[in-house]
Amino acid sequence: MLLTGIRAKRFWRHIRHGYPRGAIWGVANPVPVPSVFSPANDVTCTAGSEVTIVTTTTALIGQPGQGYYPIVFGCLTFLMGATASASLVIAARYHSGSDFTQTQTVDTGLLVNNATIAIPVVIVGPDGTANAAGKINTAALEVTALAGTTACTCRAASSFVAIGLNPGT
């Protein structure tokens, strides 16, 4: 089959430049880099009340008009007391809002008296669109812990989470 005219030009462009032409999404619209947060001091997780462990202090920023969903990943270390807590739930939320649908419940088999446990954390939040200033939900994002019957302590020395935005719809 002999290529002529416009078809030949398109074929040559495909061979020479690759196909399709245009910007690569990851280069034209870079993904915001996650920031790493750690508690400033050990945080006492009072039994029965949700306690903020870390916060972003400002709203997450993305490209205006682009859809994103927040993602929290890292490791939190908890020190149980002489009597271990009956339950431990790790969650994330926008400041003064309700927890994201996805929370992380720690297996009760890990909650042992006088134990120090490291919990890997991965929490994905709801999809949202950045406003004209690039802010998502215009509020800081918080990572919280809710201890059951007995208090425990989140250790600052070995706890960290990376909080960032992934492209969404």
HUPESUL-V489539 format. One line per field, one symbol per residue. phi: phi as a letter, one per 40 degrees, with the letter a starting at -180 (. if undefined). psi: psi as a letter, one per 30 degrees, with the letter a starting at -180 (. if undefined). Layout:
BEGIN
phi=???
psi=???
END
This chain:
BEGIN
phi=.ccbgcccccccccccbgacchccdcccbccdccbcbaccadbccccgbcbccbacgbccbbcdgccabcbbaiabbbbccdbcccaabbabacdgbcccdcbbccdccccbdfcbbbbcbabbcccabccccgcbgfbcbbbbbbcccbcbbccccbbabbbabbdbc
psi=kkklbeeeeeeeeeeeflklllkkefeeikkkklkkkkkelkkkjkkfkkkkellffllkkakkfkklkkkkkbkkkkjlaejlkflkkklllkkgalllejljkkkfffikkglkkkjkkjkkalklkkaffgkjggllkkklkjkcfkllkjkeegklkkkakkkb.
END
